[in-house]
Amino acid sequence: MPHVIIKHFAATLTAEQHATLSEAITRSVTQAFGCSAHAVSIALRPVAPDDWHGSVFVPDIETRPQELIKSPDYSAV
């Protein structure tokens, strides 16, 4: 605990980008939750663009707004 899942469109990250992302997320999570970095796990889950609405938007964003700490603004993308 805690476990962070990042759902995203397919992207190829270098080992350095993985490390930078992992360090930034781990730092933020440990500061917010007061836990050890050893307790943090992070997963990257690529989602095809055609599957985003049904696999991510509806179940994770539209039907669970109370859990979001940041909402998307797809009109700005």
Biopython code that builds the backbone (N, CA, C, O; Angstrom):
import numpy as np
from Bio.PDB.StructureBuilder import StructureBuilder

atoms = [
    (1, "MET", "N", (0.860, -1.163, 0.000)),
    (1, "MET", "CA", (0.000, 0.000, 0.000)),
    (1, "MET", "C", (0.895, 1.210, 0.000)),
    (1, "MET", "O", (1.886, 1.196, 0.729)),
    (2, "PRO", "N", (0.649, 2.187, -0.704)),
    (2, "PRO", "CA", (-0.350, 2.370, -1.751)),
    (2, "PRO", "C", (0.122, 1.840, -3.115)),
    (2, "PRO", "O", (1.317, 1.707, -3.377)),
    (3, "HIS", "N", (-0.855, 1.547, -3.960)),
    (3, "HIS", "CA", (-0.591, 1.065, -5.316)),
    (3, "HIS", "C", (-1.184, 2.079, -6.290)),
    (3, "HIS", "O", (-2.368, 2.404, -6.207)),
    (4, "VAL", "N", (-0.371, 2.572, -7.200)),
    (4, "VAL", "CA", (-0.784, 3.582, -8.178)),
    (4, "VAL", "C", (-0.861, 2.917, -9.549)),
    (4, "VAL", "O", (0.074, 2.237, -9.972)),
    (5, "ILE", "N", (-1.980, 3.116, -10.237)),
    (5, "ILE", "CA", (-2.145, 2.594, -11.593)),
    (5, "ILE", "C", (-2.325, 3.775, -12.536)),
    (5, "ILE", "O", (-3.200, 4.616, -12.330)),
    (6, "ILE", "N", (-1.497, 3.834, -13.563)),
    (6, "ILE", "CA", (-1.612, 4.886, -14.570)),
    (6, "ILE", "C", (-2.105, 4.237, -15.855)),
    (6, "ILE", "O", (-1.410, 3.419, -16.459)),
    (7, "LYS", "N", (-3.307, 4.610, -16.263)),
    (7, "LYS", "CA", (-3.871, 4.131, -17.520)),
    (7, "LYS", "C", (-3.607, 5.205, -18.562)),
    (7, "LYS", "O", (-3.850, 6.387, -18.316)),
    (8, "HIS", "N", (-3.115, 4.804, -19.711)),
    (8, "HIS", "CA", (-2.653, 5.775, -20.707)),
    (8, "HIS", "C", (-2.720, 5.169, -22.095)),
    (8, "HIS", "O", (-2.794, 3.950, -22.250)),
    (9, "PHE", "N", (-2.691, 6.035, -23.112)),
    (9, "PHE", "CA", (-2.535, 5.546, -24.475)),
    (9, "PHE", "C", (-1.116, 5.008, -24.594)),
    (9, "PHE", "O", (-0.217, 5.453, -23.882)),
    (10, "ALA", "N", (-0.922, 4.070, -25.474)),
    (10, "ALA", "CA", (0.388, 3.441, -25.645)),
    (10, "ALA", "C", (1.476, 4.493, -25.857)),
    (10, "ALA", "O", (1.317, 5.433, -26.635)),
    (11, "ALA", "N", (2.561, 4.309, -25.156)),
    (11, "ALA", "CA", (3.717, 5.201, -25.273)),
    (11, "ALA", "C", (4.959, 4.389, -24.944)),
    (11, "ALA", "O", (4.940, 3.536, -24.056)),
    (12, "THR", "N", (6.020, 4.657, -25.655)),
    (12, "THR", "CA", (7.274, 3.973, -25.382)),
    (12, "THR", "C", (8.137, 4.886, -24.531)),
    (12, "THR", "O", (8.575, 5.945, -24.981)),
    (13, "LEU", "N", (8.377, 4.466, -23.301)),
    (13, "LEU", "CA", (9.210, 5.239, -22.385)),
    (13, "LEU", "C", (10.577, 4.589, -22.279)),
    (13, "LEU", "O", (10.699, 3.364, -22.266)),
    (14, "THR", "N", (11.590, 5.415, -22.205)),
    (14, "THR", "CA", (12.940, 4.896, -21.998)),
    (14, "THR", "C", (13.094, 4.475, -20.541)),
    (14, "THR", "O", (12.253, 4.792, -19.700)),
    (15, "ALA", "N", (14.161, 3.767, -20.259)),
    (15, "ALA", "CA", (14.444, 3.380, -18.874)),
    (15, "ALA", "C", (14.593, 4.625, -18.002)),
    (15, "ALA", "O", (14.156, 4.637, -16.852)),
    (16, "GLU", "N", (15.205, 5.663, -18.549)),
    (16, "GLU", "CA", (15.372, 6.914, -17.798)),
    (16, "GLU", "C", (14.013, 7.570, -17.518)),
    (16, "GLU", "O", (13.791, 8.076, -16.419)),
    (17, "GLN", "N", (13.121, 7.564, -18.484)),
    (17, "GLN", "CA", (11.784, 8.126, -18.279)),
    (17, "GLN", "C", (11.000, 7.317, -17.242)),
    (17, "GLN", "O", (10.290, 7.889, -16.415)),
    (18, "HIS", "N", (11.127, 5.997, -17.287)),
    (18, "HIS", "CA", (10.495, 5.153, -16.263)),
    (18, "HIS", "C", (11.015, 5.529, -14.879)),
    (18, "HIS", "O", (10.236, 5.697, -13.941)),
    (19, "ALA", "N", (12.319, 5.658, -14.760)),
    (19, "ALA", "CA", (12.923, 5.978, -13.463)),
    (19, "ALA", "C", (12.472, 7.351, -12.973)),
    (19, "ALA", "O", (12.133, 7.507, -11.799)),
    (20, "THR", "N", (12.463, 8.339, -13.853)),
    (20, "THR", "CA", (12.047, 9.691, -13.478)),
    (20, "THR", "C", (10.589, 9.707, -13.032)),
    (20, "THR", "O", (10.254, 10.324, -12.020)),
    (21, "LEU", "N", (9.729, 9.036, -13.778)),
    (21, "LEU", "CA", (8.312, 8.964, -13.433)),
    (21, "LEU", "C", (8.121, 8.246, -12.102)),
    (21, "LEU", "O", (7.376, 8.714, -11.242)),
    (22, "SER", "N", (8.786, 7.127, -11.937)),
    (22, "SER", "CA", (8.683, 6.354, -10.700)),
    (22, "SER", "C", (9.139, 7.162, -9.490)),
    (22, "SER", "O", (8.480, 7.157, -8.451)),
    (23, "GLU", "N", (10.253, 7.845, -9.626)),
    (23, "GLU", "CA", (10.775, 8.654, -8.515)),
    (23, "GLU", "C", (9.817, 9.788, -8.154)),
    (23, "GLU", "O", (9.580, 10.044, -6.973)),
    (24, "ALA", "N", (9.265, 10.467, -9.158)),
    (24, "ALA", "CA", (8.357, 11.591, -8.898)),
    (24, "ALA", "C", (7.065, 11.117, -8.230)),
    (24, "ALA", "O", (6.592, 11.732, -7.274)),
    (25, "ILE", "N", (6.507, 10.035, -8.731)),
    (25, "ILE", "CA", (5.271, 9.514, -8.140)),
    (25, "ILE", "C", (5.536, 8.999, -6.733)),
    (25, "ILE", "O", (4.767, 9.279, -5.814)),
    (26, "THR", "N", (6.613, 8.253, -6.562)),
    (26, "THR", "CA", (6.945, 7.715, -5.238)),
    (26, "THR", "C", (7.147, 8.836, -4.231)),
    (26, "THR", "O", (6.660, 8.753, -3.104)),
    (27, "ARG", "N", (7.855, 9.874, -4.625)),
    (27, "ARG", "CA", (8.087, 11.016, -3.734)),
    (27, "ARG", "C", (6.759, 11.661, -3.325)),
    (27, "ARG", "O", (6.542, 11.935, -2.144)),
    (28, "SER", "N", (5.884, 11.900, -4.280)),
    (28, "SER", "CA", (4.587, 12.517, -3.978)),
    (28, "SER", "C", (3.728, 11.638, -3.082)),
    (28, "SER", "O", (3.104, 12.129, -2.141)),
    (29, "VAL", "N", (3.695, 10.349, -3.367)),
    (29, "VAL", "CA", (2.870, 9.425, -2.586)),
    (29, "VAL", "C", (3.398, 9.294, -1.158)),
    (29, "VAL", "O", (2.612, 9.302, -0.210)),
    (30, "THR", "N", (4.696, 9.175, -0.992)),
    (30, "THR", "CA", (5.242, 9.035, 0.368)),
    (30, "THR", "C", (5.021, 10.302, 1.180)),
    (30, "THR", "O", (4.760, 10.228, 2.381)),
    (31, "GLN", "N", (5.121, 11.462, 0.543)),
    (31, "GLN", "CA", (4.863, 12.715, 1.257)),
    (31, "GLN", "C", (3.393, 12.835, 1.647)),
    (31, "GLN", "O", (3.082, 13.252, 2.763)),
    (32, "ALA", "N", (2.496, 12.477, 0.749)),
    (32, "ALA", "CA", (1.060, 12.618, 1.016)),
    (32, "ALA", "C", (0.553, 11.617, 2.049)),
    (32, "ALA", "O", (-0.266, 11.962, 2.900)),
    (33, "PHE", "N", (1.035, 10.384, 1.978)),
    (33, "PHE", "CA", (0.511, 9.331, 2.844)),
    (33, "PHE", "C", (1.405, 9.004, 4.033)),
    (33, "PHE", "O", (1.020, 8.224, 4.904)),
    (34, "GLY", "N", (2.589, 9.592, 4.075)),
    (34, "GLY", "CA", (3.483, 9.342, 5.197)),
    (34, "GLY", "C", (3.944, 7.898, 5.281)),
    (34, "GLY", "O", (4.122, 7.360, 6.374)),
    (35, "CYS", "N", (4.135, 7.279, 4.140)),
    (35, "CYS", "CA", (4.567, 5.882, 4.124)),
    (35, "CYS", "C", (5.984, 5.772, 3.574)),
    (35, "CYS", "O", (6.545, 6.735, 3.051)),
    (36, "SER", "N", (6.531, 4.607, 3.702)),
    (36, "SER", "CA", (7.863, 4.325, 3.182)),
    (36, "SER", "C", (7.805, 4.146, 1.666)),
    (36, "SER", "O", (6.806, 3.668, 1.130)),
    (37, "ALA", "N", (8.867, 4.528, 0.986)),
    (37, "ALA", "CA", (8.959, 4.307, -0.458)),
    (37, "ALA", "C", (8.897, 2.817, -0.778)),
    (37, "ALA", "O", (8.468, 2.430, -1.865)),
    (38, "HIS", "N", (9.321, 1.989, 0.159)),
    (38, "HIS", "CA", (9.292, 0.541, -0.046)),
    (38, "HIS", "C", (7.865, 0.000, -0.122)),
    (38, "HIS", "O", (7.651, -1.104, -0.623)),
    (39, "ALA", "N", (6.898, 0.757, 0.363)),
    (39, "ALA", "CA", (5.501, 0.311, 0.365)),
    (39, "ALA", "C", (4.766, 0.684, -0.921)),
    (39, "ALA", "O", (3.656, 0.208, -1.156)),
    (40, "VAL", "N", (5.371, 1.525, -1.749)),
    (40, "VAL", "CA", (4.709, 2.040, -2.948)),
    (40, "VAL", "C", (4.959, 1.115, -4.136)),
    (40, "VAL", "O", (6.084, 0.676, -4.373)),
    (41, "SER", "N", (3.891, 0.828, -4.878)),
    (41, "SER", "CA", (4.025, 0.119, -6.152)),
    (41, "SER", "C", (3.308, 0.936, -7.220)),
    (41, "SER", "O", (2.321, 1.619, -6.946)),
    (42, "ILE", "N", (3.824, 0.850, -8.438)),
    (42, "ILE", "CA", (3.294, 1.650, -9.542)),
    (42, "ILE", "C", (3.172, 0.752, -10.770)),
    (42, "ILE", "O", (4.099, 0.011, -11.099)),
    (43, "ALA", "N", (2.030, 0.822, -11.441)),
    (43, "ALA", "CA", (1.814, 0.053, -12.665)),
    (43, "ALA", "C", (1.425, 0.986, -13.802)),
    (43, "ALA", "O", (0.711, 1.968, -13.598)),
    (44, "LEU", "N", (1.897, 0.670, -14.991)),
    (44, "LEU", "CA", (1.498, 1.386, -16.197)),
    (44, "LEU", "C", (0.603, 0.452, -17.004)),
    (44, "LEU", "O", (0.993, -0.675, -17.310)),
    (45, "ARG", "N", (-0.607, 0.923, -17.352)),
    (45, "ARG", "CA", (-1.559, 0.112, -18.109)),
    (45, "ARG", "C", (-1.943, 0.810, -19.398)),
    (45, "ARG", "O", (-2.791, 1.702, -19.384)),
    (46, "PRO", "N", (-1.342, 0.426, -20.503)),
    (46, "PRO", "CA", (-1.736, 1.034, -21.771)),
    (46, "PRO", "C", (-3.154, 0.616, -22.162)),
    (46, "PRO", "O", (-3.560, -0.530, -21.970)),
    (47, "VAL", "N", (-3.884, 1.569, -22.710)),
    (47, "VAL", "CA", (-5.259, 1.340, -23.160)),
    (47, "VAL", "C", (-5.363, 1.879, -24.586)),
    (47, "VAL", "O", (-4.933, 2.998, -24.865)),
    (48, "ALA", "N", (-5.926, 1.092, -25.470)),
    (48, "ALA", "CA", (-6.106, 1.538, -26.853)),
    (48, "ALA", "C", (-7.075, 2.721, -26.888)),
    (48, "ALA", "O", (-8.059, 2.731, -26.148)),
    (49, "PRO", "N", (-6.813, 3.712, -27.732)),
    (49, "PRO", "CA", (-7.705, 4.878, -27.806)),
    (49, "PRO", "C", (-9.174, 4.506, -28.015)),
    (49, "PRO", "O", (-10.060, 5.134, -27.436)),
    (50, "ASP", "N", (-9.433, 3.495, -28.835)),
    (50, "ASP", "CA", (-10.822, 3.083, -29.084)),
    (50, "ASP", "C", (-11.481, 2.468, -27.852)),
    (50, "ASP", "O", (-12.708, 2.410, -27.773)),
    (51, "ASP", "N", (-10.685, 2.011, -26.895)),
    (51, "ASP", "CA", (-11.211, 1.384, -25.680)),
    (51, "ASP", "C", (-11.307, 2.347, -24.502)),
    (51, "ASP", "O", (-11.879, 2.003, -23.468)),
    (52, "TRP", "N", (-10.753, 3.551, -24.648)),
    (52, "TRP", "CA", (-10.665, 4.485, -23.525)),
    (52, "TRP", "C", (-12.022, 4.791, -22.897)),
    (52, "TRP", "O", (-12.170, 4.729, -21.676)),
    (53, "HIS", "N", (-12.988, 5.113, -23.705)),
    (53, "HIS", "CA", (-14.297, 5.516, -23.172)),
    (53, "HIS", "C", (-14.914, 4.401, -22.323)),
    (53, "HIS", "O", (-15.322, 4.638, -21.186)),
    (54, "GLY", "N", (-14.979, 3.207, -22.867)),
    (54, "GLY", "CA", (-15.618, 2.112, -22.156)),
    (54, "GLY", "C", (-14.780, 1.489, -21.057)),
    (54, "GLY", "O", (-15.320, 0.991, -20.070)),
    (55, "SER", "N", (-13.458, 1.513, -21.220)),
    (55, "SER", "CA", (-12.579, 0.854, -20.245)),
    (55, "SER", "C", (-12.072, 1.769, -19.139)),
    (55, "SER", "O", (-11.735, 1.305, -18.050)),
    (56, "VAL", "N", (-12.018, 3.067, -19.417)),
    (56, "VAL", "CA", (-11.463, 4.001, -18.433)),
    (56, "VAL", "C", (-12.450, 5.108, -18.088)),
    (56, "VAL", "O", (-12.800, 5.286, -16.921)),
    (57, "PHE", "N", (-12.902, 5.850, -19.092)),
    (57, "PHE", "CA", (-13.726, 7.019, -18.796)),
    (57, "PHE", "C", (-14.991, 6.669, -18.017)),
    (57, "PHE", "O", (-15.249, 7.241, -16.958)),
    (58, "VAL", "N", (-15.767, 5.744, -18.533)),
    (58, "VAL", "CA", (-17.036, 5.423, -17.863)),
    (58, "VAL", "C", (-16.805, 4.815, -16.478)),
    (58, "VAL", "O", (-17.332, 5.344, -15.499)),
    (59, "PRO", "N", (-16.035, 3.721, -16.354)),
    (59, "PRO", "CA", (-15.929, 3.101, -15.027)),
    (59, "PRO", "C", (-15.098, 3.880, -14.012)),
    (59, "PRO", "O", (-15.398, 3.838, -12.819)),
    (60, "ASP", "N", (-14.068, 4.588, -14.455)),
    (60, "ASP", "CA", (-13.149, 5.229, -13.502)),
    (60, "ASP", "C", (-13.375, 6.721, -13.304)),
    (60, "ASP", "O", (-13.053, 7.257, -12.244)),
    (61, "ILE", "N", (-13.919, 7.394, -14.298)),
    (61, "ILE", "CA", (-14.052, 8.854, -14.235)),
    (61, "ILE", "C", (-15.513, 9.270, -14.102)),
    (61, "ILE", "O", (-15.887, 9.957, -13.152)),
    (62, "GLU", "N", (-16.329, 8.851, -15.052)),
    (62, "GLU", "CA", (-17.731, 9.278, -15.070)),
    (62, "GLU", "C", (-18.531, 8.750, -13.875)),
    (62, "GLU", "O", (-19.322, 9.488, -13.289)),
    (63, "THR", "N", (-18.334, 7.499, -13.516)),
    (63, "THR", "CA", (-19.149, 6.915, -12.446)),
    (63, "THR", "C", (-18.520, 7.012, -11.060)),
    (63, "THR", "O", (-19.134, 6.591, -10.080)),
    (64, "ARG", "N", (-17.298, 7.563, -10.957)),
    (64, "ARG", "CA", (-16.646, 7.674, -9.649)),
    (64, "ARG", "C", (-16.014, 9.054, -9.449)),
    (64, "ARG", "O", (-14.857, 9.140, -9.037)),
    (65, "PRO", "N", (-16.742, 10.124, -9.728)),
    (65, "PRO", "CA", (-16.151, 11.461, -9.625)),
    (65, "PRO", "C", (-15.690, 11.802, -8.212)),
    (65, "PRO", "O", (-14.772, 12.605, -8.044)),
    (66, "GLN", "N", (-16.301, 11.217, -7.210)),
    (66, "GLN", "CA", (-15.925, 11.496, -5.826)),
    (66, "GLN", "C", (-14.513, 10.999, -5.497)),
    (66, "GLN", "O", (-13.926, 11.431, -4.505)),
    (67, "GLU", "N", (-13.970, 10.110, -6.306)),
    (67, "GLU", "CA", (-12.626, 9.587, -6.063)),
    (67, "GLU", "C", (-11.537, 10.371, -6.791)),
    (67, "GLU", "O", (-10.354, 10.213, -6.488)),
    (68, "LEU", "N", (-11.921, 11.207, -7.738)),
    (68, "LEU", "CA", (-10.930, 11.950, -8.524)),
    (68, "LEU", "C", (-10.316, 13.074, -7.699)),
    (68, "LEU", "O", (-11.026, 13.802, -7.004)),
    (69, "ILE", "N", (-9.012, 13.212, -7.776)),
    (69, "ILE", "CA", (-8.361, 14.377, -7.169)),
    (69, "ILE", "C", (-7.973, 15.381, -8.254)),
    (69, "ILE", "O", (-7.559, 16.501, -7.956)),
    (70, "LYS", "N", (-8.111, 14.969, -9.514)),
    (70, "LYS", "CA", (-7.965, 15.855, -10.667)),
    (70, "LYS", "C", (-8.837, 15.299, -11.777)),
    (70, "LYS", "O", (-8.732, 14.127, -12.138)),
    (71, "SER", "N", (-9.696, 16.150, -12.314)),
    (71, "SER", "CA", (-10.575, 15.738, -13.409)),
    (71, "SER", "C", (-9.966, 16.139, -14.740)),
    (71, "SER", "O", (-9.284, 17.160, -14.826)),
    (72, "PRO", "N", (-10.203, 15.348, -15.782)),
    (72, "PRO", "CA", (-9.672, 15.713, -17.092)),
    (72, "PRO", "C", (-10.494, 16.828, -17.732)),
    (72, "PRO", "O", (-11.664, 17.028, -17.406)),
    (73, "ASP", "N", (-9.857, 17.542, -18.642)),
    (73, "ASP", "CA", (-10.551, 18.517, -19.488)),
    (73, "ASP", "C", (-10.209, 18.131, -20.919)),
    (73, "ASP", "O", (-9.297, 18.693, -21.525)),
    (74, "TYR", "N", (-10.946, 17.174, -21.448)),
    (74, "TYR", "CA", (-10.640, 16.647, -22.776)),
    (74, "TYR", "C", (-10.806, 17.689, -23.872)),
    (74, "TYR", "O", (-10.248, 17.528, -24.958)),
    (75, "SER", "N", (-11.559, 18.753, -23.616)),
    (75, "SER", "CA", (-11.726, 19.794, -24.631)),
    (75, "SER", "C", (-10.434, 20.573, -24.855)),
    (75, "SER", "O", (-10.273, 21.216, -25.892)),
    (76, "ALA", "N", (-9.521, 20.521, -23.903)),
    (76, "ALA", "CA", (-8.255, 21.250, -24.023)),
    (76, "ALA", "C", (-7.158, 20.409, -24.672)),
    (76, "ALA", "O", (-6.046, 20.889, -24.893)),
    (77, "VAL", "N", (-7.476, 19.162, -24.971)),
    (77, "VAL", "CA", (-6.458, 18.253, -25.529)),
    (77, "VAL", "C", (-6.516, 18.263, -27.032)),
    (77, "VAL", "O", (-5.741, 17.564, -27.684)),
]
sb = StructureBuilder()
sb.init_structure("model")
sb.init_model(0)
sb.init_chain("A")
sb.init_seg("    ")
for serial, (resi, resn, name, xyz) in enumerate(atoms, 1):
    if name == "N":
        sb.init_residue(resn, " ", resi, " ")
    sb.init_atom(name, np.array(xyz, "f"), 0.0, 1.0, " ", f" {name:<3s}", serial, name[0])
structure = sb.get_structure()
